[in-house]
Every structure is written in C-alpha cells, then in structure tokens.
Amino acid sequence: MSIKSAARFLSAASRDQEIRDRFKAVQSPEDFLCVSREMGYSFTTADLKKIITLKSRNIQVRRTTGVWRWLREVNWVDRNPS
C-alpha cells in the first residue's frame, strides 16, 4: 500500500471517465478500496487522504462538478481503521 499508488490512481482518474464511472456504486471506503484493488492500485484510505491533501493545497472549490465530485460523495467513515 502506498501513497505513490494513490497518486497514480488520482492521476489516472482525473483523465479517464471510465475509471470514475466504476466508482458510481461505491457506498463505503471498503468498497472504494476493493474497486481500486481490482484496477491494480494498492493504497489505504489514509494514503488517499494524504495525497488529496497534498494535491489540494491552495485550491479553492468553485463548483461541485467534475472529477472530484465522486470523491466527495463517498461515505469516508472508515468502519475498520487500519
């Protein structure tokens, strides 16, 4: 599990609508990580949150559409913290 894998995932998802579409049915962090693993990525929710924080510094959210919408819609309460 790694931050590098999470960074590769976010980079790919930002360019590929098909990747984002695979997460439409995701209902929990566990589901999110399961779909990510099926796609060949290996990271924890903590890794993903860390890379999102790093990549989001000095960014102002001006709209609720686009690549990040599906990340905001996931229920990120981790029932089994690592």
C-alpha positions as a Markdown table, in Angstrom:
| # | Residue | x | y | z |
|---|---|---|---|---|
| 1 | Met | 0.0 | 0.0 | 0.0 |
| 2 | Ser | 1.4 | 3.3 | -0.9 |
| 3 | Ile | 1.0 | 7.0 | -1.4 |
| 4 | Lys | 2.6 | 6.5 | -4.9 |
| 5 | Ser | -0.1 | 4.1 | -5.9 |
| 6 | Ala | -2.8 | 6.6 | -4.6 |
| 7 | Ala | -1.1 | 9.4 | -6.6 |
| 8 | Arg | -1.1 | 7.2 | -9.8 |
| 9 | Phe | -4.8 | 6.4 | -9.2 |
| 10 | Leu | -5.8 | 10.0 | -8.8 |
| 11 | Ser | -3.8 | 11.0 | -11.9 |
| 12 | Ala | -5.5 | 8.3 | -14.0 |
| 13 | Ala | -9.0 | 9.0 | -12.6 |
| 14 | Ser | -8.6 | 12.7 | -13.4 |
| 15 | Arg | -8.1 | 11.8 | -17.1 |
| 16 | Asp | -10.4 | 8.8 | -17.5 |
| 17 | Gln | -14.2 | 9.0 | -17.2 |
| 18 | Glu | -14.4 | 5.2 | -17.4 |
| 19 | Ile | -12.4 | 4.9 | -14.2 |
| 20 | Arg | -14.6 | 7.4 | -12.4 |
| 21 | Asp | -17.7 | 5.5 | -13.6 |
| 22 | Arg | -16.5 | 2.3 | -11.9 |
| 23 | Phe | -17.0 | 4.1 | -8.6 |
| 24 | Lys | -20.6 | 5.2 | -9.0 |
| 25 | Ala | -22.0 | 2.3 | -7.0 |
| 26 | Val | -19.4 | 2.6 | -4.2 |
| 27 | Gln | -21.1 | 3.0 | -0.8 |
| 28 | Ser | -18.2 | 2.8 | 1.7 |
| 29 | Pro | -14.4 | 3.2 | 2.0 |
| 30 | Glu | -14.1 | -0.6 | 1.9 |
| 31 | Asp | -16.0 | -0.7 | -1.5 |
| 32 | Phe | -13.8 | 2.1 | -2.8 |
| 33 | Leu | -10.6 | 0.3 | -1.9 |
| 34 | Cys | -11.9 | -3.0 | -3.3 |
| 35 | Val | -12.7 | -1.4 | -6.7 |
| 36 | Ser | -9.3 | 0.3 | -6.6 |
| 37 | Arg | -7.5 | -3.1 | -5.9 |
| 38 | Glu | -9.4 | -4.7 | -8.8 |
| 39 | Met | -7.9 | -2.0 | -11.0 |
| 40 | Gly | -4.4 | -2.7 | -9.8 |
| 41 | Tyr | -3.9 | 0.0 | -7.2 |
| 42 | Ser | -2.9 | -0.6 | -3.6 |
| 43 | Phe | -3.4 | 2.1 | -1.0 |
| 44 | Thr | -5.3 | 2.8 | 2.2 |
| 45 | Thr | -7.9 | 5.5 | 2.8 |
| 46 | Ala | -5.2 | 7.3 | 4.9 |
| 47 | Asp | -2.8 | 7.2 | 1.8 |
| 48 | Leu | -5.6 | 8.6 | -0.4 |
| 49 | Lys | -6.5 | 11.3 | 2.0 |
| 50 | Lys | -2.8 | 12.3 | 2.4 |
| 51 | Ile | -2.3 | 12.6 | -1.4 |
| 52 | Ile | -5.5 | 14.5 | -1.8 |
| 53 | Thr | -4.5 | 17.0 | 0.9 |
| 54 | Leu | -1.1 | 17.4 | -0.7 |
| 55 | Lys | -2.5 | 17.9 | -4.2 |
| 56 | Ser | -5.3 | 20.2 | -2.9 |
| 57 | Arg | -3.2 | 22.8 | -1.2 |
| 58 | Asn | -4.2 | 26.4 | -2.1 |
| 59 | Ile | -7.1 | 25.1 | -4.2 |
| 60 | Gln | -10.5 | 26.8 | -3.9 |
| 61 | Val | -13.5 | 24.7 | -4.7 |
| 62 | Arg | -15.7 | 26.8 | -7.1 |
| 63 | Arg | -18.1 | 24.1 | -8.3 |
| 64 | Thr | -19.4 | 20.8 | -7.3 |
| 65 | Thr | -19.0 | 19.1 | -10.7 |
| 66 | Gly | -16.0 | 17.4 | -12.3 |
| 67 | Val | -13.5 | 14.8 | -11.3 |
| 68 | Trp | -13.7 | 15.4 | -7.5 |
| 69 | Arg | -17.5 | 15.1 | -7.2 |
| 70 | Trp | -17.4 | 11.3 | -6.9 |
| 71 | Leu | -14.7 | 11.5 | -4.2 |
| 72 | Arg | -17.0 | 13.9 | -2.2 |
| 73 | Glu | -19.9 | 11.6 | -2.5 |
| 74 | Val | -18.2 | 8.6 | -0.9 |
| 75 | Asn | -19.0 | 8.0 | 2.8 |
| 76 | Trp | -15.5 | 8.2 | 4.1 |
| 77 | Val | -16.2 | 7.0 | 7.7 |
| 78 | Asp | -13.9 | 4.0 | 7.9 |
| 79 | Arg | -15.6 | 1.2 | 9.9 |
| 80 | Asn | -12.3 | -0.7 | 10.2 |
| 81 | Pro | -9.5 | 1.8 | 10.6 |
| 82 | Ser | -6.0 | 0.4 | 9.8 |
